Amino acid sequence: MIEILLVIFVISLSVALIGALLVSWVLSISFGKVLLAFAPGGMEAILLISVLLDIDPAL
């Protein structure tokens, strides 16, 4: 069971990384901002991370 969850996590993280890389390259936006916006998770988690890292997410 844990193997399936790990595979799902790796796939979702890979999709977020590739998508963020493409969008940041095309739109010339900081990779950190775009990655934070593309990261899987809840809105409250994204906002908390953005406050802690002092990043304005590109939502």
C-alpha positions as CSV (number, residue, x, y, z in Angstrom):
1,M,0.0,0.0,0.0
2,I,2.8,2.4,0.9
3,E,4.4,1.8,-2.5
4,I,1.3,2.9,-4.3
5,L,1.1,6.1,-2.3
6,L,4.8,6.8,-2.9
7,V,4.3,6.3,-6.7
8,I,1.3,8.7,-6.7
9,F,3.3,11.2,-4.8
10,V,6.3,11.0,-7.2
11,I,4.0,11.3,-10.2
12,S,2.2,14.4,-8.8
13,L,5.4,16.1,-7.8
14,S,6.9,15.4,-11.2
15,V,3.9,16.9,-13.0
16,A,4.1,19.9,-10.8
17,L,7.8,20.4,-11.4
18,I,7.5,20.0,-15.2
19,G,4.5,22.2,-15.4
20,A,6.0,24.9,-13.3
21,L,9.3,24.8,-15.2
22,L,7.4,25.3,-18.5
23,V,5.2,28.1,-17.3
24,S,8.0,30.0,-15.6
25,W,10.0,29.7,-18.8
26,V,7.2,30.8,-21.1
27,L,5.9,33.6,-18.9
28,S,9.2,34.7,-17.4
29,I,7.9,34.4,-13.8
30,S,10.1,33.2,-11.0
31,F,10.3,29.4,-10.8
32,G,9.6,29.5,-7.0
33,K,6.4,31.4,-7.4
34,V,5.1,29.1,-10.1
35,L,6.2,25.9,-8.3
36,L,4.4,27.1,-5.2
37,A,1.2,27.7,-7.2
38,F,1.5,24.3,-9.0
39,A,2.3,22.3,-5.9
40,P,-0.3,19.7,-4.9
41,G,-1.9,20.6,-1.6
42,G,-4.6,22.7,0.0
43,M,-4.9,26.5,-0.3
44,E,-4.1,27.0,3.4
45,A,-0.9,25.0,3.1
46,I,0.2,26.9,0.0
47,L,-0.5,30.3,1.7
48,L,1.3,29.3,4.9
49,I,4.4,28.2,2.9
50,S,4.3,31.4,0.9
51,V,4.3,33.5,4.1
52,L,7.1,31.5,5.6
53,L,9.3,31.7,2.5
54,D,8.3,35.3,1.7
55,I,7.1,34.3,-1.8
56,D,4.0,35.7,-3.5
57,P,2.6,32.7,-5.3
58,A,1.5,33.2,-8.9
59,L,-2.1,32.0,-8.4
